[in-house]
């Protein structure tokens, strides 16, 4: 007769649904995830791993900075906050999304229970849609537990900055614009550097995205910034061909209107002719003040 020994952690996960587990080291620092039971199958989950420094204070409107390494174990068991966002569309999964913050550059990782360094599993990297104005990896519909189990893959879901915090521009180093896109690149770089610790193969990373996520992905396919960072792409309902013109002028005009509305700019002092002062003033304003005024600008 064969005797099977089941670890206490796995037993807890089978009985109660979740259990802490999954200690591993990344180049950023040690992390601890948890096991959860999905239809009697187990999956390892790591929630809220930072891939960049919080884009707050002087880093608002700036390209993301690499996350500073940590030494104490990061307990990755709580969903990260969604990036500050809005939507006028009647999407129930986006309405009343809890936990919105500018400090939102975190990723989640879902892995089969037996994935280990050296497993070399394929990696799926998800980019959510939402018109570049809403969306988050904390939405229930982006829980990738079942996909990881049944596909025997590692799944990564990320956040990136949206709306004015992701795309306001002065067309200078003060607010270069498109920082939400740079967030995606930074997350992808972190995954390349660390996914082997979770059992993934960095040579088999497939990006997939829907709607605005698909548009972003089509741009990443042609960008030199992502050369060598992924091997395949799945575009779902969106490509950059939808961007029919250069939107810089329109974006600058909208950024100027917002700056005027909060008292940071005027017809004489503009975001283009005095970007350091105007963007500095915008950074000094509270998050929700900028957000509310932007909605009516």
Secondary structure as UniProt FT lines:
FT   HELIX           8..16
FT   STRAND          18..25
FT   STRAND          30..38
FT   TURN            39..40
FT   STRAND          41..50
FT   HELIX           57..59
FT   TURN            60..61
FT   STRAND          74..75
FT   STRAND          82..83
FT   TURN            92..96
FT   STRAND          100..101
FT   STRAND          106..112
FT   TURN            113..114
FT   TURN            117..118
FT   STRAND          121..127
FT   TURN            131..133
FT   TURN            137..138
FT   HELIX           140..142
FT   HELIX           145..151
FT   STRAND          154..158
FT   HELIX           163..167
FT   TURN            173..174
FT   HELIX           179..194
FT   HELIX           195..198
FT   STRAND          200..210
FT   HELIX           212..220
FT   TURN            221..222
FT   HELIX           224..226
FT   TURN            227..229
FT   STRAND          232..236
FT   HELIX           240..242
FT   HELIX           248..261
FT   TURN            262..263
FT   TURN            271..273
FT   HELIX           275..284
FT   HELIX           287..296
//
